[in-house]
Amino acid sequence: MGGAVVDEGPTGVKAPDGGWGWAVLFGCFVITGFSYAFPKAVSVFFKELMHEFGIGYSDTAWISSILLAMLYGTGPLCSVCVNRFGCRPVMLVGGLFASLGMVAASFCTSIIQVYLTTGVITGLGLALNFQPSLIMLNRYFNKRRPMANGLAAAGSPVFLCALSPLGQLLQDHYGWRGGFLVLGGLLLNCCVCAALMRPLVASQPGGGQGPQRPPRRLLDLSVFRDRGFVLYAAATSIMVLGLFVPPVFVVSYAKDMKVPDTQAAFLLTILGFIDIFARPAAGFLTGLQKVRPYSVYLFSFAMFFNGFTDLTGSTASDYGGLVVFCIFFGISYGMVGALQFEVLMAIVGTSKFSSAIGLVLLLEAVAVLIGPPSGGKLLDATHVYKYVFILAGAEVLTSSLVLLLGNCFCIRKRPREPRPEAAAAEEEKLHRPPADTGVDSREVEHFLKAEPERNGEVVHTPETSV
């Protein structure tokens, strides 16, 4: 697979770490909010869909599952599109797809049509926006990249807190069809965010264009040769198996304790509110000069913290215990959300990030489809929520150990390459004549007259002269 890169970050261009980058950060914040919050916010309409089509909850739950599967599973396709056409055109098309899917869903007459429109078309549109927005964020920020990632990741809990009440309000006033139509219009804002993704251009002193880059592969599979990437992909895939399980079951866990429905639903509000502040805080912490070189270890700690919180949450015996669990889970969950793509950027670099993130999301898609259903089967077999939380905690703890131990023992540190300035100074030093060596001018003159050819001159003889 080969092809030219249209919107690849130009070599030699320094990330501005500000300026127009703040507009790019805002666009990434909105895209991240829609991508992660939309599959959860759609669940507000499930009861009306069940009544409309005469189906059960498990059938309607497939809408969110297909949305998430498209968001994660189409990662390689997004990488190919970005490397071929560039970030901005791909995001514009994605915004149109996301809006078109919801508008078309408002006219559906069967649940299968809703799967195809809301699940497949809207899910593909969100995927075509989410991945390119992260790539552009990586190009515009370098020194402030951890902070930028943390602020962009905060879009997920902010939009979740906003879209869920909005969806309920739309359903009460316009029904599920009118609600889908309005949400489709809101998703057109993805096109506005796409317009903000202005590609970086290398400025040339003479006004001319820079040297042409050689063609690159549309999907760079050479990232699998990097041990760091392989370990990261393995660790995050294991992590995703249990990461999303507690938020799915915590409300049912509270109801099983005879907690009123309103108080049980308030647990997710607490979790989301803590998450809003945890993600930017984790980004600012990682951006500190003394902390940033150890971002991989901080990410491993965040996963360990999250898994340990799941294990302790399994011991909760009343509503107060679940509130404490949601507070600490929100902190650890926010740290994981803020650090996961920052660490991937640090491992593979800017040039391979577009391919690396697509492959990672594809691997995580399998885990996303396995994780919550496996927890549900365990719950059906035991009818004990404690075991579900223990399973999720064990999976996340395992992922943290894989990343930590693999980084410590399996990755050899590469020798640092000398800087260009140092190499030039060393070369100049080698070719510099010794200062304390005296040269007789008469010997030099005799040498130049006797052997002119050895010194780069041409001997003019009657045969060679014109």
N, C-alpha and C positions, 0 to 999 in steps of 0.2 A: 504494500500500500504506500503510494507516494503521492505527493502533491505539494503545492506551494502554500506557504502560510501567509495569509493576507493581513491578519491583525496580530501577528506575533510581536511581542515586545521587542523593540529595536535594541540591538546590542550597543553597549556603551552609553545608554541613556540612564541617568541617575533617577531613581524614584523620587518624585517631588516631596513626598511626606507632608503634603498639605496642598494649598492652592485649590485646583480643581479636584484634587483627591477627596476633599470633604464632600463635594457633590456626588462623587462615586461612592463614598461611604454611605451617604444617605440613601442612594439607590439600592445598595446592597442590603441596608437595614430593612427597607420595604420588601425587597424580594425574599429575603430570609424569613420575614414575618409571614408573608403569604405562603411560602413553600412549606413551612413546618406547622403553621397554625391552621391552614385551610383544611387539611384532612381531618383534624379534630373538630373544627367548627361545623363542618357539614353534618356531624352526628346530631346536631340540634333538630334537623328535619327528619330523622329516622322514623319517629312515631307516625308522622303524617304519611310518609312513604309506605309504611307497613299497612296503614289503613287504606291508602289509595290502591295499592296493588295486591292486597290480601296476602302478604308474606310475613315471615318471621324476622326476629332481630338478627339472626345469623345471616340471613340473605341481605339485609340492608348493610350489615357490617362489612360486606365485601366491597362497598363503595370506598370506604377509607383504606381498606387493604390494597385495592388496586391503585388508588392514588399514591400511596407510599411505595408500592412496588414500581410504579412508573418513575417516581422521583429518584429512587435508588438504582433500579435496574437498567435504566437507559443511560447510565454514566458513560460507557464507551461511545455510544452514539453521539452524545453531546460533545465529547472530546474530539471526535472526527469532524463534526460540524464546525466547532470553534477553530480547529487547526486548518480547516479548509476555507471558511468564509469569514471568520473573525467574530469577536464577541458581540458587537452591536447588532449586526444583521440577524444573528441567531436569536438574540434576546427579543428583537422586534417581532420575529415570527412566533417565538414562544408566547409572547404576550397576547398575540392575536389568537393562537390556539387555545390558551387558557380561558380567554373570554368567550370564544366561540363554543367551547365545550359546555360551559354553564348556560349560555343562552339557548343552545340546542336542547339541553336537558329539560328546560322549562316546557318544552313541547312534547316530551316523551310520553308514550302510552304503555310502556312495559318496563320492568326493572332491568331487562337485558339492555335496552336502549340507554338507560341511565348508567349502567356499567360502562358502555362504550363512550358516552359523551362526557359525563362527569369524571369517570375513572380514567379512561384511556386518553381522551383528547386533552382534558384539562390537566391531568397528571403529566402528560408529555410537555404541555406548554409550560408548566411550573418548572419541570426539569431543565428545559432549554433556557430558562432564566436564572435558575439557582447556581448552576455550575459556572457559567461565564461571569456572573457577578463576582464570585470568589476569585476567579482568575484576574479580573481587572483590579480588584482590591489588592491582590498580591503585587501587581505591577506598579501601583501608585504609592504603596507604602513599603518602607524597608525598616528604618529605625523605629517608626511608630506602628509597625505592623501588628504586634500583639495587642496594643490598645485598639487598633482599628478592627481587628477580628472580634475582640470582646464587645465593642459597641455594635457591630453588625449582628452578632449572635443574639444580642438583646432584643432584636426584632421579633424573635419567636415568642417569648412570653408576653411581650407588649401586645402583639397582634392577637394572641390567643385570648387575652383578657378583653380585647375590644370586639373581636369577631363573634365570639360566642353570644354575648348579650345582643349584638346587632342582629345575628341570625334569628334569635328568639323573637326580637321585635318585628322583624320582617315577616316571620311566619305568622305572628298574631294578626298583622294588618293585611298582608297580601297572600297568605298561604305559601305553600312550598314552591309553587310555580313562579309566583311573583318574587319570592325571595331569591330563587336561583337566577332570575333575570337581573335583579339589582346587583347580586354578587358578580354576575358576568360583566356588568358595566364597571364595577370596582376593579376587576382584574385587568381592565384596559390600562390602569396606572402602571402595569408592568412595562408597557410600551414607553411611557414617559421616563421610567427608570432606565430603560434601554437607551434612550436618547442621551442620557447623562454619561454613558460609558464612552467617552471620547478617547480614541487610541493615542498613545504616546508617540510622538514623532521626533526622530533624531534631527537636531539642528546642525546644519553644515556651515562652515565658515564662509565658503564661496557661494552659498546659495544653491549649490547643486545637491543632488540626492546622494545618500550614502551608498556604500557598496552593497550589491545584491547578495542576500543570504542564500546559501544552497538550499535546494528543496529538502523538506523534512517529511518524515512519515506522519500520516494522519493519526495513527495511534501508536505511540512509542512503547513497545513492549520491553524495551531494554531496561525499564525501571525494575523489572523482576531480578535483574542482576545485582541490584543494590540490596545488601543485607538489611539495612535499616528500613527500607520500604517493605520488604517481605515480613519483617517482624512487626512493623506497624500495621500492615494489612491483616496479619493473623490475630494480633491483639485486639484490634477494633472489631473484627468480625465476631470474636468470642464475646467482647463487651456488649455488642448490640443484642446478643441473645437474651441478656437479662436487664439491659438498661431501661427499656420501655415497659417492662412488666409491672413494677410497682405503681406507676401512675394509672395504669389501666385497672388495677384491682383494688386500689386503696379505698375508693368510695364504697365498693361492695363489701370490703373488709369492715368498714365502719358500720354499714347497714346490718351486717351480720352480728354486730355487737348491740343491736337495737338502738342505734343512734338515729335521730330523725333525718329525713332526706335532705332538708336544707342545710343542716350542720354537716352532713356527710359530704355534700357537694362543695361546701366551703373549704374543705381540705385542699382541693385543687386550686382554689383561689389563693390560699396561703402559699402553696408550692410555687405558683406562678409569680406571685409578688416577690418572694425571696429570690427567685430565678432572675427577675428583672435587674436586680442590683448585683447579683453574684457574677454575672457574665462580664459586665464592664470592669468590676473590681479585679477579677482574675486576669483580664487583659492588661490593666494597668500594672498589676504585680509582675506579670511575665515580661513586660516591657522594661523593667528596671535593669540597669546595666549589669548588676551583679547576679541577677536571677535569670536573665534570658539565655545564657549558655547552658543552663540546666533545665530548659523547658520540657525536655523529654521526661526527666525525672519528676517534674512537677505534674505533668500529665499522668504519669504512673501513680503518683500520690492521689490525684483526683479520682482515678478509677478505684484505687484501694479504699479511699474515703467513702465513695459511693457504695461499694460492695459491703463494707463494714456497716454502713447505715442500714442497708437492707437486712442484714443479719440481726442487728439490734431492734429494728422495727418489727421483726417477727415475734418479739417478746412482748409487744404492746398489748395491754389487757383492757384499756379503756380509751375514751375519746382523747383525753389529755395526752396519752402516750402517742397516739397517731398524729396529734398536732406537733409534738416535738419531733417526731419522725419526719414529717413534711418539711419542717424548717431546715433540718440538717440535710435532708435529701435535696431540697431546693438549692442549698449552697453547693453541694458536691455535683449535682446535675448541671448547675450553671458553670462550674469550673470545667467540667468535661466538654460542655458545648462551646465554651470560649477557646479551649486549647486544642481541640482535635484537628482543626484545619491549620492552625498556626504551626503545630508540630510537623504536619505533613509538608508544609511549605519549607520548613527548616531542613527537612530530610532530603527532599528531592530537588529543591531549588526552583527558580522561576521557569526555566526552559522546559522542564519536564512535568510541571505541576498540572497542566491541562490534561495530559494523559493519565497521570497518577491518580488524580481525584476521580476520574471516570472509572478506572479499574477498582479503586477502593469502594466506591458507591455500589458497583455491581456485586462485589463480594458481600457487602453489608446487606444488600437486598435479600439475599438468601436467608441471612440471619434474622432480618426483620419479619420475614414470613414464617419463620420457625419459632421465634421466641415467644410472643404472646399466646399462640395456639398451644404450644407445649405446656405453658403455665396453666392454660384452661383445662387441658386434659388431666394434668396432675390434680387440679382442684376438683374435677368431676370424679376422679378416682378416690380421693381422700376426704373431700369436703372440709379441708382444713387450710385456711389461708396462710397459716404459719409456714407450711412446707413450700408454698409458692414463693414467699419472700426469701426463704433459705436458698432455694434453687437459684433465684435471680442473683442473690448476693454471692453465692459460690461462683457463678459464671463471671461476674464482674471482677471478683477478687482474682480469679485465674488469669483473666486478661491483663491485670496490672502486674502480676508476677511474670507473665510471658514477656511483656515489654521491658520490665526492669531487669530481669536476669539476662534476657537476650542482649540488651544494650550493654550490660556490664561484661559479659563473657564471650559473646559471639561476634561483636563488631570490633574490628581492629581500627585503631585511630590512624588516619592517613597522615603521612608526613606533610608538613606545611610547605607549600611551594614558595620560593623566594619572590618577593615583590619585584615588579619591573624596575623600580628605581634602584633597589639594592643590586639587582643583577647587572644593570647598566654601570653602576659605580664599580662593581667588582671587575667587569670587563675592561673599563677604563684604567683601573689600577694595574691590571695585568699587562696592558699595552703601553703603559707609561714608562719612558726610559728612566733609568736610575739617576737620581739627582746628583749623587756624589761622584759620577764618572766623568772625567774630563776628556774632551775630544780635541785633538790637534787639528787646527784648520788646514794645515798643509797636507795632512794625510787625507782629509776629506776632499780637497781639491784634486789631489792625485788620483783618488779613487773614482771621482766623477769623470775625469778625463780618460782614465785608462779603461774603465768598464761601464760605458754609458748604457749598454743594453740591460745590464742587471738592475738598473734603477728606473726602469720604465721608459727610457728614452729610445728613440730610433736613430740608428747610426746612418748618417747621410753619406752615401758613397756615390760615385758616378753612375753606378748601376741602379740605385734606388731613388736618386734625385730626379725631379721632373723639371 
